[in-house]
Amino acid sequence: MNRIRIPADLVKVNDIFKKNGYKAYLVGGAVRDILRKKEGHDWDLATNATPEQVMKIFHRVIPTGIAHGTVTIHIFGHDIETTTFRTESSYSDGRHPDEVAYAATIEEDLSRRDFTINAIAADLETGDLIDPYDGQEDIKRKIIRTVGSPLERFDEDGLRPVRAIRFAGQLDFMIDEATLKAVSEPAVLKKTASVSVERFRDEWCKMLMTENPGASLRLLEQTGILDIFIPEFKSCRGCMQHDARGFHDFDVADHLFYACDGATKESLIVRLAAFFHDIGKPDVRSTEIKDGVELIHFHKHEVISEKKCRTIMTRLKFPNETINRVCHLVREHMFYYEKSWSDSTVRRFIIRVGYENFDDLIALRIADIYGMHAVPLVDGSPTFMLLAELRTRVEKCQESKSAMSIKDLAINGNDLMKLNIPAGKALGAILRELFEAVTDSPEMNDREKLLECAKKIWTNKYCPD
């Protein structure tokens, strides 16, 4: 292909550049996506105008990375990242160029880019493609290949090996043999280790949200990158789970990878929980011989998994809210519903896990089941029907507006103080006891009934004759 169709809004953007005597090109992922017949979401431009010149000719421009020649144009409802043609010197910190020099041509600019599939530009005026490194051919072959020497490209920027793996998973491409080999080189791994945990975390999350995250996760493990950022995972490889009961076909590592594949694509929280839910198993693995058969156990592994999950996510600087939600799912993933559960047992389950977490917990259970044999949960199977029944019962409890916390009681602490029950430990204990009573018998959540019950508890327990 020699040219592509330039979107109408970009044609108007180009008119502004051209009117002021500058050239502009569409570059990066948008061009790659158009060539893959996908809709491009983010527009990145390269231009011979300096950041200061761009800021003069457009009304709304934010200097998002002006030290590196980058500004963001706000126009026609788009945020368009725009970078002056540039070449770069060495990268002492493994991430940012020590100095940026503006280049004269788009070809010079493309020579500094990471992978051939990202080193294609489209002239905004004509749509003509500039493809000096055969990126179109690599897109057709579904290959990730560096521009020039892999060792040189990776030495410049320690995040590039991680991005190669992310692109492979995101695009369903293979990494070129020489490129993949370079990722595992000690010098490259050392450079990658210098990357900030936040940058790794962001790339890792993008991997987790791909169609089949297990593919990227295996490459992270295979290349040694996973050992750098999540060394706790290493003990999962070779930790066997299969015994005569047939619960698992895989070791813990592959089980976690498959669980990520089986988790809903709609939730990063669930996919993170799928990755971490059994990471503590190697620490608690035990065996016993029963009736001449060896059985493998992982008692209380969810407790250790939660601790490891919190440690790792904190180290990777996830937001506290995300850490808490994921850790809660990991801690609760071993629930076992039976038809014999009473209504009060269902209510206690909801109170413990939180109604707001219920859908995610079910999604995690479905992912866990997929990870056991790499087979989806079958509609109509006994496990499917049990989960469906639990969902129905939980929704029924929610619709009945049963008290799910002390604040849902028909009375509060002020009501008790009006009964001359002083504020303090006794008052709190009485409220908790009333909540227990309402959990067992929802009909008790009546103001008059609770006030009468509170009087009796206060008199019998805290004001003996």
C-alpha positions as a Markdown table, in Angstrom:
| # | Residue | x | y | z |
|---|---|---|---|---|
| 1 | Met | 0.0 | 0.0 | 0.0 |
| 2 | Asn | 1.4 | 3.4 | -1.0 |
| 3 | Arg | -1.1 | 5.7 | 0.7 |
| 4 | Ile | -3.9 | 5.8 | 3.2 |
| 5 | Arg | -7.0 | 7.9 | 3.6 |
| 6 | Ile | -6.4 | 10.7 | 6.1 |
| 7 | Pro | -9.4 | 11.4 | 8.5 |
| 8 | Ala | -11.3 | 14.6 | 7.7 |
| 9 | Asp | -10.3 | 16.3 | 11.0 |
| 10 | Leu | -6.7 | 15.7 | 10.4 |
| 11 | Val | -7.0 | 17.1 | 6.9 |
| 12 | Lys | -8.2 | 20.4 | 8.6 |
| 13 | Val | -5.3 | 20.2 | 11.0 |
| 14 | Asn | -2.9 | 19.8 | 8.1 |
| 15 | Asp | -4.4 | 22.9 | 6.5 |
| 16 | Ile | -3.3 | 24.9 | 9.5 |
| 17 | Phe | 0.2 | 23.5 | 9.4 |
| 18 | Lys | 0.5 | 24.0 | 5.6 |
| 19 | Lys | -0.9 | 27.6 | 5.8 |
| 20 | Asn | 1.9 | 28.4 | 8.2 |
| 21 | Gly | 4.6 | 26.7 | 6.0 |
| 22 | Tyr | 5.1 | 23.5 | 8.0 |
| 23 | Lys | 4.8 | 19.7 | 7.2 |
| 24 | Ala | 3.0 | 17.2 | 9.4 |
| 25 | Tyr | 2.7 | 13.4 | 9.3 |
| 26 | Leu | 0.5 | 10.9 | 11.1 |
| 27 | Val | 2.8 | 8.4 | 12.9 |
| 28 | Gly | 2.8 | 5.5 | 15.3 |
| 29 | Gly | -0.1 | 3.3 | 16.3 |
| 30 | Ala | -2.7 | 5.2 | 14.3 |
| 31 | Val | -0.9 | 4.4 | 11.0 |
| 32 | Arg | -0.3 | 0.8 | 12.2 |
| 33 | Asp | -4.0 | 0.4 | 13.0 |
| 34 | Ile | -5.2 | 1.8 | 9.7 |
| 35 | Leu | -2.9 | -0.7 | 7.9 |
| 36 | Arg | -4.4 | -3.5 | 10.0 |
| 37 | Lys | -7.9 | -2.3 | 9.0 |
| 38 | Lys | -8.6 | -1.3 | 12.5 |
| 39 | Glu | -10.0 | 2.0 | 13.8 |
| 40 | Gly | -7.2 | 4.2 | 15.2 |
| 41 | His | -8.1 | 5.9 | 18.5 |
| 42 | Asp | -5.1 | 8.1 | 19.3 |
| 43 | Trp | -3.5 | 10.4 | 16.8 |
| 44 | Asp | 0.2 | 11.2 | 17.0 |
| 45 | Leu | 1.8 | 13.7 | 14.7 |
| 46 | Ala | 5.4 | 14.4 | 13.7 |
| 47 | Thr | 6.2 | 17.8 | 12.3 |
| 48 | Asn | 9.1 | 20.1 | 11.3 |
| 49 | Ala | 7.5 | 22.8 | 13.4 |
| 50 | Thr | 9.2 | 23.4 | 16.8 |
| 51 | Pro | 7.0 | 23.1 | 19.9 |
| 52 | Glu | 7.0 | 26.9 | 20.2 |
| 53 | Gln | 5.9 | 27.3 | 16.6 |
| 54 | Val | 3.1 | 24.8 | 17.1 |
| 55 | Met | 1.9 | 26.7 | 20.2 |
| 56 | Lys | 1.8 | 29.9 | 18.0 |
| 57 | Ile | -0.3 | 28.5 | 15.2 |
| 58 | Phe | -2.9 | 26.6 | 17.3 |
| 59 | His | -5.2 | 28.1 | 19.9 |
| 60 | Arg | -5.2 | 25.4 | 22.5 |
| 61 | Val | -1.8 | 23.7 | 23.0 |
| 62 | Ile | -0.5 | 22.0 | 26.2 |
| 63 | Pro | 3.3 | 21.7 | 26.7 |
| 64 | Thr | 3.0 | 18.0 | 27.8 |
| 65 | Gly | 6.6 | 17.1 | 27.0 |
| 66 | Ile | 8.2 | 20.2 | 25.6 |
| 67 | Ala | 11.7 | 19.3 | 26.8 |
| 68 | His | 11.4 | 16.3 | 24.5 |
| 69 | Gly | 9.8 | 18.3 | 21.7 |
| 70 | Thr | 6.3 | 17.2 | 22.4 |
| 71 | Val | 3.1 | 19.3 | 22.9 |
| 72 | Thr | -0.6 | 18.3 | 22.8 |
| 73 | Ile | -3.0 | 20.1 | 20.5 |
| 74 | His | -6.7 | 20.3 | 21.6 |
| 75 | Ile | -8.8 | 20.7 | 18.5 |
| 76 | Phe | -12.0 | 19.4 | 17.0 |
| 77 | Gly | -12.7 | 17.4 | 20.1 |
| 78 | His | -9.3 | 15.6 | 19.8 |
| 79 | Asp | -6.1 | 15.6 | 21.9 |
| 80 | Ile | -3.3 | 15.2 | 19.3 |
| 81 | Glu | 0.2 | 14.6 | 20.6 |
| 82 | Thr | 2.6 | 16.4 | 18.3 |
| 83 | Thr | 6.4 | 16.0 | 18.3 |
| 84 | Thr | 9.0 | 17.8 | 16.3 |
| 85 | Phe | 11.2 | 15.7 | 14.1 |
| 86 | Arg | 14.0 | 14.6 | 16.3 |
| 87 | Thr | 17.1 | 12.4 | 16.7 |
| 88 | Glu | 18.3 | 11.4 | 20.1 |
| 89 | Ser | 21.7 | 10.6 | 21.7 |
| 90 | Ser | 22.4 | 8.2 | 24.5 |
| 91 | Tyr | 19.9 | 7.2 | 27.3 |
| 92 | Ser | 21.8 | 7.2 | 30.6 |
| 93 | Asp | 18.7 | 6.4 | 32.6 |
| 94 | Gly | 17.5 | 3.7 | 30.2 |
| 95 | Arg | 14.3 | 5.6 | 29.5 |
| 96 | His | 14.9 | 9.3 | 28.4 |
| 97 | Pro | 17.4 | 10.7 | 25.9 |
| 98 | Asp | 20.2 | 12.7 | 27.4 |
| 99 | Glu | 19.6 | 15.3 | 24.8 |
| 100 | Val | 17.1 | 15.9 | 22.0 |
| 101 | Ala | 18.2 | 17.4 | 18.6 |
| 102 | Tyr | 15.6 | 18.3 | 16.0 |
| 103 | Ala | 15.9 | 16.5 | 12.7 |
| 104 | Ala | 15.5 | 17.8 | 9.3 |
| 105 | Thr | 13.3 | 15.0 | 7.8 |
| 106 | Ile | 10.7 | 12.5 | 8.7 |
| 107 | Glu | 13.0 | 9.7 | 7.7 |
| 108 | Glu | 15.5 | 10.8 | 10.3 |
| 109 | Asp | 12.7 | 10.9 | 12.9 |
| 110 | Leu | 11.5 | 7.4 | 12.0 |
| 111 | Ser | 15.1 | 6.0 | 12.4 |
| 112 | Arg | 14.8 | 6.7 | 16.2 |
| 113 | Arg | 11.6 | 4.7 | 16.7 |
| 114 | Asp | 11.4 | 1.3 | 18.5 |
| 115 | Phe | 9.8 | -1.2 | 16.1 |
| 116 | Thr | 9.3 | -1.3 | 12.4 |
| 117 | Ile | 5.5 | -1.5 | 12.7 |
| 118 | Asn | 5.6 | 1.9 | 14.5 |
| 119 | Ala | 8.1 | 3.5 | 12.1 |
| 120 | Ile | 5.7 | 4.2 | 9.3 |
| 121 | Ala | 4.5 | 7.8 | 8.6 |
| 122 | Ala | 1.6 | 9.1 | 6.5 |
| 123 | Asp | 1.8 | 12.5 | 4.9 |
| 124 | Leu | -1.2 | 14.5 | 6.2 |
| 125 | Glu | -1.6 | 16.3 | 2.9 |
| 126 | Thr | -1.4 | 13.4 | 0.5 |
| 127 | Gly | -1.8 | 10.2 | 2.6 |
| 128 | Asp | 1.4 | 8.9 | 1.1 |
| 129 | Leu | 3.3 | 6.4 | 3.3 |
| 130 | Ile | 6.9 | 6.7 | 4.3 |
| 131 | Asp | 8.1 | 3.2 | 5.3 |
| 132 | Pro | 11.9 | 3.0 | 5.3 |
| 133 | Tyr | 12.0 | -0.2 | 7.4 |
| 134 | Asp | 9.4 | -2.4 | 5.7 |
| 135 | Gly | 7.0 | -2.0 | 8.6 |
| 136 | Gln | 4.1 | -2.8 | 6.3 |
| 137 | Glu | 5.6 | -6.2 | 5.5 |
| 138 | Asp | 6.1 | -6.9 | 9.2 |
| 139 | Ile | 2.4 | -6.0 | 9.8 |
| 140 | Lys | 1.4 | -8.5 | 7.1 |
| 141 | Arg | 3.6 | -11.2 | 8.6 |
| 142 | Lys | 2.5 | -10.3 | 12.1 |
| 143 | Ile | 6.0 | -9.7 | 13.3 |
| 144 | Ile | 7.5 | -7.5 | 16.0 |
| 145 | Arg | 11.0 | -6.4 | 14.9 |
| 146 | Thr | 13.2 | -3.5 | 16.1 |
| 147 | Val | 14.3 | -0.7 | 13.8 |
| 148 | Gly | 17.9 | -1.8 | 13.3 |
| 149 | Ser | 19.9 | -3.7 | 16.0 |
| 150 | Pro | 17.7 | -5.0 | 18.8 |
| 151 | Leu | 20.6 | -4.6 | 21.3 |
| 152 | Glu | 21.1 | -1.0 | 20.3 |
| 153 | Arg | 17.3 | -0.2 | 20.5 |
| 154 | Phe | 16.9 | -1.9 | 23.9 |
| 155 | Asp | 20.1 | -0.3 | 25.3 |
| 156 | Glu | 18.5 | 3.1 | 24.5 |
| 157 | Asp | 15.3 | 2.4 | 26.3 |
| 158 | Gly | 14.8 | -0.3 | 29.0 |
| 159 | Leu | 11.0 | -0.2 | 28.5 |
| 160 | Arg | 11.2 | -1.3 | 24.9 |
| 161 | Pro | 11.6 | -5.1 | 25.6 |
| 162 | Val | 8.4 | -4.9 | 27.8 |
| 163 | Arg | 6.6 | -3.0 | 25.0 |
| 164 | Ala | 7.7 | -5.6 | 22.5 |
| 165 | Ile | 6.0 | -8.3 | 24.6 |
| 166 | Arg | 2.9 | -6.1 | 25.1 |
| 167 | Phe | 2.6 | -5.4 | 21.4 |
| 168 | Ala | 2.9 | -9.2 | 20.7 |
| 169 | Gly | 0.0 | -9.9 | 23.1 |
| 170 | Gln | -2.1 | -6.9 | 22.1 |
| 171 | Leu | -1.8 | -7.4 | 18.3 |
| 172 | Asp | -1.5 | -11.2 | 18.4 |
| 173 | Phe | 1.9 | -10.9 | 16.7 |
| 174 | Met | 5.1 | -13.0 | 17.0 |
| 175 | Ile | 8.4 | -11.4 | 18.2 |
| 176 | Asp | 11.1 | -11.7 | 15.6 |
| 177 | Glu | 13.7 | -14.3 | 16.7 |
| 178 | Ala | 16.7 | -11.9 | 17.0 |
| 179 | Thr | 14.5 | -9.4 | 18.8 |
| 180 | Leu | 13.2 | -11.9 | 21.3 |
| 181 | Lys | 16.7 | -13.3 | 21.9 |
| 182 | Ala | 18.0 | -9.8 | 22.7 |
| 183 | Val | 15.3 | -9.3 | 25.3 |
| 184 | Ser | 16.9 | -12.0 | 27.5 |
| 185 | Glu | 20.4 | -10.7 | 27.2 |
| 186 | Pro | 21.9 | -9.9 | 30.6 |
| 187 | Ala | 22.8 | -6.3 | 29.6 |
| 188 | Val | 19.2 | -5.8 | 28.3 |
| 189 | Leu | 17.6 | -7.2 | 31.4 |
| 190 | Lys | 19.8 | -4.9 | 33.5 |
| 191 | Lys | 18.6 | -1.9 | 31.5 |
| 192 | Thr | 15.0 | -3.1 | 31.8 |
| 193 | Ala | 15.5 | -3.4 | 35.6 |
| 194 | Ser | 16.2 | 0.3 | 35.7 |
| 195 | Val | 12.8 | 1.2 | 34.4 |
| 196 | Ser | 10.4 | 2.7 | 37.0 |
| 197 | Val | 7.9 | 0.3 | 38.5 |
| 198 | Glu | 5.1 | 2.6 | 37.3 |
| 199 | Arg | 6.1 | 2.2 | 33.7 |
| 200 | Phe | 6.3 | -1.5 | 34.0 |
| 201 | Arg | 3.0 | -1.6 | 35.8 |
| 202 | Asp | 1.2 | 0.3 | 33.1 |
| 203 | Glu | 2.5 | -1.9 | 30.3 |
| 204 | Trp | 1.7 | -5.0 | 32.4 |
| 205 | Cys | -1.9 | -3.9 | 32.9 |
| 206 | Lys | -2.2 | -3.4 | 29.2 |
| 207 | Met | -1.0 | -7.0 | 28.7 |
| 208 | Leu | -3.6 | -8.2 | 31.3 |
| 209 | Met | -6.4 | -6.6 | 29.3 |
| 210 | Thr | -5.6 | -8.3 | 26.0 |
| 211 | Glu | -7.6 | -11.1 | 24.5 |
| 212 | Asn | -5.3 | -13.8 | 25.8 |
| 213 | Pro | -3.0 | -12.3 | 28.5 |
| 214 | Gly | -1.4 | -15.7 | 29.1 |
| 215 | Ala | 0.6 | -15.2 | 25.9 |
| 216 | Ser | 2.3 | -12.1 | 27.1 |
| 217 | Leu | 2.7 | -13.4 | 30.7 |
| 218 | Arg | 4.6 | -16.4 | 29.4 |
| 219 | Leu | 6.9 | -14.2 | 27.4 |
| 220 | Leu | 7.6 | -12.1 | 30.5 |
| 221 | Glu | 8.4 | -15.3 | 32.4 |
| 222 | Gln | 10.4 | -16.8 | 29.5 |
| 223 | Thr | 12.6 | -13.7 | 29.0 |
| 224 | Gly | 13.3 | -13.2 | 32.7 |
| 225 | Ile | 11.4 | -9.8 | 33.0 |
| 226 | Leu | 8.8 | -11.2 | 35.3 |
| 227 | Asp | 11.6 | -12.2 | 37.8 |
| 228 | Ile | 12.7 | -8.6 | 37.9 |
| 229 | Phe | 9.3 | -7.1 | 38.8 |
| 230 | Ile | 7.4 | -9.9 | 40.4 |
| 231 | Pro | 10.0 | -12.4 | 41.7 |
| 232 | Glu | 7.4 | -14.0 | 44.0 |
| 233 | Phe | 5.9 | -15.7 | 40.9 |
| 234 | Lys | 9.0 | -17.9 | 40.3 |
| 235 | Ser | 8.1 | -20.5 | 42.9 |
| 236 | Cys | 4.8 | -21.1 | 41.1 |
| 237 | Arg | 6.6 | -22.7 | 38.2 |
| 238 | Gly | 6.9 | -26.4 | 38.9 |
| 239 | Cys | 4.6 | -26.3 | 41.9 |
| 240 | Met | 2.4 | -29.3 | 40.8 |
| 241 | Gln | -1.2 | -29.6 | 41.8 |
| 242 | His | -2.5 | -32.6 | 40.0 |
| 243 | Asp | -3.5 | -35.6 | 42.1 |
| 244 | Ala | -6.0 | -38.4 | 41.9 |
| 245 | Arg | -9.0 | -36.1 | 42.5 |
| 246 | Gly | -8.3 | -34.4 | 39.1 |
| 247 | Phe | -9.0 | -30.9 | 40.2 |
| 248 | His | -6.0 | -29.4 | 38.2 |
| 249 | Asp | -4.1 | -30.3 | 35.0 |
| 250 | Phe | -1.4 | -27.6 | 35.4 |
| 251 | Asp | 1.2 | -26.4 | 37.9 |
| 252 | Val | 0.4 | -23.2 | 39.7 |
| 253 | Ala | 2.1 | -20.9 | 37.2 |
| 254 | Asp | 0.2 | -22.2 | 34.2 |
| 255 | His | -3.0 | -22.3 | 36.2 |
| 256 | Leu | -2.6 | -18.6 | 37.0 |
| 257 | Phe | -1.9 | -17.8 | 33.3 |
| 258 | Tyr | -5.0 | -19.7 | 32.2 |
| 259 | Ala | -7.1 | -18.1 | 34.9 |
| 260 | Cys | -6.2 | -14.7 | 33.4 |
| 261 | Asp | -7.2 | -16.0 | 30.0 |
| 262 | Gly | -10.5 | -17.1 | 31.5 |
| 263 | Ala | -11.2 | -13.9 | 33.3 |
| 264 | Thr | -13.6 | -11.3 | 31.9 |
| 265 | Lys | -12.1 | -8.8 | 29.6 |
| 266 | Glu | -14.2 | -6.0 | 31.1 |
| 267 | Ser | -12.4 | -5.8 | 34.4 |
| 268 | Leu | -8.8 | -5.2 | 35.3 |
| 269 | Ile | -9.6 | -5.8 | 38.9 |
| 270 | Val | -10.8 | -9.4 | 38.1 |
| 271 | Arg | -7.8 | -10.1 | 35.9 |
| 272 | Leu | -5.4 | -8.9 | 38.5 |
| 273 | Ala | -7.1 | -11.1 | 41.1 |
| 274 | Ala | -6.9 | -14.0 | 38.6 |
| 275 | Phe | -3.2 | -13.5 | 38.4 |
| 276 | Phe | -2.7 | -13.4 | 42.2 |
| 277 | His | -5.4 | -15.6 | 43.6 |
| 278 | Asp | -3.1 | -18.7 | 44.1 |
| 279 | Ile | 0.3 | -17.1 | 44.2 |
| 280 | Gly | 0.7 | -18.2 | 47.8 |
| 281 | Lys | 0.2 | -21.9 | 47.1 |
| 282 | Pro | 3.9 | -22.9 | 46.9 |
| 283 | Asp | 4.3 | -21.6 | 50.5 |
| 284 | Val | 1.7 | -24.0 | 51.9 |
| 285 | Arg | 1.8 | -27.0 | 49.7 |
| 286 | Ser | 1.6 | -30.3 | 51.6 |
| 287 | Thr | 0.8 | -33.9 | 50.8 |
| 288 | Glu | -0.8 | -36.8 | 52.5 |
| 289 | Ile | -1.3 | -40.5 | 51.7 |
| 290 | Lys | -4.9 | -41.5 | 52.0 |
| 291 | Asp | -6.0 | -45.1 | 51.2 |
| 292 | Gly | -2.6 | -45.5 | 49.4 |
| 293 | Val | -3.1 | -42.4 | 47.2 |
| 294 | Glu | -1.1 | -39.2 | 47.5 |
| 295 | Leu | -3.2 | -36.1 | 47.8 |
| 296 | Ile | -1.9 | -32.5 | 47.5 |
| 297 | His | -3.2 | -29.8 | 49.7 |
| 298 | Phe | -2.9 | -26.0 | 49.9 |
| 299 | His | -4.6 | -25.2 | 53.2 |
| 300 | Lys | -5.2 | -21.5 | 53.8 |
| 301 | His | -3.4 | -20.6 | 50.6 |
| 302 | Glu | -5.8 | -17.7 | 50.1 |
| 303 | Val | -4.4 | -16.0 | 53.2 |
| 304 | Ile | -0.8 | -16.2 | 52.0 |
| 305 | Ser | -1.9 | -15.2 | 48.5 |
| 306 | Glu | -3.6 | -12.1 | 49.8 |
| 307 | Lys | -0.4 | -11.1 | 51.7 |
| 308 | Lys | 1.8 | -11.6 | 48.6 |
| 309 | Cys | -0.7 | -9.8 | 46.4 |
| 310 | Arg | -0.7 | -6.7 | 48.7 |
| 311 | Thr | 3.1 | -6.7 | 48.9 |
| 312 | Ile | 3.5 | -6.9 | 45.1 |
| 313 | Met | 0.8 | -4.4 | 44.2 |
| 314 | Thr | 2.2 | -2.0 | 46.8 |
| 315 | Arg | 5.7 | -2.3 | 45.3 |
| 316 | Leu | 4.3 | -1.7 | 41.8 |
| 317 | Lys | 2.5 | 1.4 | 43.2 |
| 318 | Phe | -1.0 | 0.5 | 42.4 |
| 319 | Pro | -3.7 | 2.9 | 43.9 |
| 320 | Asn | -4.7 | 1.8 | 47.4 |
| 321 | Glu | -8.3 | 1.3 | 46.3 |
| 322 | Thr | -7.3 | -1.1 | 43.6 |
| 323 | Ile | -5.0 | -3.0 | 46.0 |
| 324 | Asn | -7.8 | -3.3 | 48.5 |
| 325 | Arg | -10.3 | -4.5 | 46.0 |
| 326 | Val | -8.0 | -7.1 | 44.4 |
| 327 | Cys | -6.7 | -8.4 | 47.8 |
| 328 | His | -10.3 | -8.7 | 49.0 |
| 329 | Leu | -11.2 | -10.9 | 46.0 |
| 330 | Val | -8.1 | -13.0 | 46.5 |
| 331 | Arg | -8.9 | -13.5 | 50.2 |
| 332 | Glu | -12.5 | -14.5 | 49.5 |
| 333 | His | -12.1 | -16.6 | 46.4 |
| 334 | Met | -12.3 | -20.0 | 48.2 |
| 335 | Phe | -16.0 | -19.6 | 49.2 |
| 336 | Tyr | -18.0 | -22.8 | 48.7 |
| 337 | Tyr | -21.7 | -22.5 | 48.2 |
| 338 | Glu | -24.1 | -25.4 | 48.9 |
| 339 | Lys | -27.8 | -25.6 | 48.4 |
| 340 | Ser | -28.1 | -26.3 | 52.2 |
| 341 | Trp | -27.1 | -22.7 | 53.0 |
| 342 | Ser | -29.9 | -21.0 | 55.0 |
| 343 | Asp | -31.0 | -17.5 | 54.1 |
| 344 | Ser | -29.1 | -16.1 | 57.1 |
| 345 | Thr | -26.0 | -17.9 | 55.8 |
| 346 | Val | -26.4 | -16.2 | 52.5 |
| 347 | Arg | -26.9 | -12.8 | 54.2 |
| 348 | Arg | -23.7 | -13.4 | 56.3 |
| 349 | Phe | -21.8 | -14.3 | 53.1 |
| 350 | Ile | -23.0 | -11.0 | 51.5 |
| 351 | Ile | -22.0 | -9.1 | 54.6 |
| 352 | Arg | -18.6 | -10.6 | 54.6 |
| 353 | Val | -17.7 | -10.2 | 50.9 |
| 354 | Gly | -19.7 | -7.1 | 50.2 |
| 355 | Tyr | -22.5 | -6.9 | 47.7 |
| 356 | Glu | -20.5 | -4.5 | 45.6 |
| 357 | Asn | -17.8 | -7.2 | 45.2 |
| 358 | Phe | -20.2 | -10.1 | 44.5 |
| 359 | Asp | -20.1 | -9.9 | 40.7 |
| 360 | Asp | -16.3 | -9.7 | 40.6 |
| 361 | Leu | -16.0 | -12.6 | 43.0 |
| 362 | Ile | -18.2 | -14.8 | 40.8 |
| 363 | Ala | -16.2 | -13.7 | 37.7 |
| 364 | Leu | -13.0 | -14.7 | 39.6 |
| 365 | Arg | -14.5 | -18.1 | 40.4 |
| 366 | Ile | -15.3 | -18.6 | 36.7 |
| 367 | Ala | -11.7 | -17.6 | 35.8 |
| 368 | Asp | -10.4 | -20.0 | 38.5 |
| 369 | Ile | -12.5 | -22.9 | 37.0 |
| 370 | Tyr | -11.2 | -22.1 | 33.5 |
| 371 | Gly | -7.6 | -22.2 | 34.8 |
| 372 | Met | -8.0 | -25.7 | 36.2 |
| 373 | His | -8.2 | -27.4 | 32.8 |
| 374 | Ala | -8.2 | -24.5 | 30.2 |
| 375 | Val | -11.9 | -25.3 | 29.6 |
| 376 | Pro | -14.7 | -22.8 | 30.1 |
| 377 | Leu | -17.5 | -23.4 | 32.6 |
| 378 | Val | -20.3 | -25.2 | 30.8 |
| 379 | Asp | -23.8 | -23.7 | 30.9 |
| 380 | Gly | -26.1 | -26.0 | 32.7 |
| 381 | Ser | -23.3 | -27.9 | 34.5 |
| 382 | Pro | -23.7 | -28.6 | 38.3 |
| 383 | Thr | -21.2 | -25.8 | 39.1 |
| 384 | Phe | -22.9 | -23.4 | 36.7 |
| 385 | Met | -26.2 | -24.1 | 38.3 |
| 386 | Leu | -24.9 | -23.6 | 41.8 |
| 387 | Leu | -23.4 | -20.3 | 41.0 |
| 388 | Ala | -26.6 | -19.2 | 39.2 |
| 389 | Glu | -28.6 | -20.2 | 42.3 |
| 390 | Leu | -26.3 | -18.3 | 44.6 |
| 391 | Arg | -26.7 | -15.2 | 42.4 |
| 392 | Thr | -30.4 | -15.5 | 42.5 |
| 393 | Arg | -30.4 | -15.8 | 46.3 |
| 394 | Val | -28.1 | -12.9 | 46.7 |
| 395 | Glu | -30.2 | -10.7 | 44.4 |
| 396 | Lys | -33.3 | -11.7 | 46.4 |
| 397 | Cys | -31.6 | -10.6 | 49.6 |
| 398 | Gln | -30.7 | -7.3 | 48.1 |
| 399 | Glu | -34.2 | -6.7 | 46.8 |
| 400 | Ser | -35.6 | -7.5 | 50.2 |
| 401 | Lys | -33.4 | -4.7 | 51.6 |
| 402 | Ser | -32.1 | -6.8 | 54.4 |
| 403 | Ala | -29.7 | -5.1 | 56.8 |
| 404 | Met | -26.2 | -5.6 | 55.4 |
| 405 | Ser | -24.5 | -3.4 | 58.0 |
| 406 | Ile | -25.2 | -1.8 | 61.3 |
| 407 | Lys | -26.0 | 1.5 | 59.5 |
| 408 | Asp | -29.0 | -0.4 | 57.9 |
| 409 | Leu | -30.6 | -1.0 | 61.3 |
| 410 | Ala | -34.0 | 0.7 | 61.9 |
| 411 | Ile | -32.3 | 2.4 | 64.9 |
| 412 | Asn | -29.0 | 4.0 | 65.6 |
| 413 | Gly | -26.8 | 5.0 | 68.5 |
| 414 | Asn | -28.7 | 8.2 | 69.1 |
| 415 | Asp | -31.9 | 6.1 | 69.7 |
| 416 | Leu | -30.1 | 4.0 | 72.2 |
| 417 | Met | -28.8 | 7.1 | 74.1 |
| 418 | Lys | -32.4 | 8.3 | 74.4 |
| 419 | Leu | -33.0 | 5.1 | 76.4 |
| 420 | Asn | -30.3 | 6.3 | 78.8 |
| 421 | Ile | -27.7 | 3.9 | 77.3 |
| 422 | Pro | -24.5 | 5.9 | 77.5 |
| 423 | Ala | -22.1 | 6.2 | 74.5 |
| 424 | Gly | -19.2 | 3.8 | 74.8 |
| 425 | Lys | -18.3 | 0.2 | 74.4 |
| 426 | Ala | -21.6 | -1.2 | 75.7 |
| 427 | Leu | -23.6 | 0.8 | 73.2 |
| 428 | Gly | -21.4 | -0.5 | 70.3 |
| 429 | Ala | -21.8 | -4.0 | 71.6 |
| 430 | Ile | -25.6 | -3.7 | 71.8 |
| 431 | Leu | -25.7 | -2.4 | 68.2 |
| 432 | Arg | -23.6 | -5.4 | 67.0 |
| 433 | Glu | -25.9 | -7.8 | 68.9 |
| 434 | Leu | -29.0 | -6.2 | 67.4 |
| 435 | Phe | -27.3 | -6.5 | 63.9 |
| 436 | Glu | -26.7 | -10.3 | 64.6 |
| 437 | Ala | -30.3 | -10.7 | 65.5 |
| 438 | Val | -31.5 | -8.9 | 62.3 |
| 439 | Thr | -29.1 | -11.0 | 60.2 |
| 440 | Asp | -30.7 | -14.2 | 61.5 |
| 441 | Ser | -34.3 | -12.8 | 61.3 |
| 442 | Pro | -34.8 | -9.8 | 59.0 |
| 443 | Glu | -38.2 | -9.2 | 60.3 |
| 444 | Met | -36.6 | -8.0 | 63.5 |
| 445 | Asn | -35.4 | -4.9 | 61.7 |
| 446 | Asp | -38.3 | -2.9 | 63.1 |
| 447 | Arg | -37.8 | 0.2 | 65.2 |
| 448 | Glu | -40.1 | -0.8 | 68.1 |
| 449 | Lys | -38.8 | -4.4 | 68.2 |
| 450 | Leu | -35.2 | -3.3 | 68.2 |
| 451 | Leu | -35.8 | -0.7 | 70.9 |
| 452 | Glu | -37.4 | -3.3 | 73.1 |
| 453 | Cys | -34.6 | -5.7 | 72.5 |
| 454 | Ala | -32.0 | -3.1 | 73.2 |
| 455 | Lys | -33.6 | -2.4 | 76.6 |
| 456 | Lys | -33.5 | -6.1 | 77.5 |
| 457 | Ile | -29.9 | -6.4 | 76.5 |
| 458 | Trp | -28.9 | -3.3 | 78.5 |
| 459 | Thr | -30.8 | -4.4 | 81.5 |
| 460 | Asn | -29.7 | -8.1 | 81.5 |
| 461 | Lys | -26.1 | -7.7 | 80.5 |
| 462 | Tyr | -24.9 | -4.3 | 81.6 |
| 463 | Cys | -27.3 | -3.2 | 84.5 |
| 464 | Pro | -27.6 | -6.4 | 86.6 |
| 465 | Asp | -29.5 | -6.0 | 89.9 |
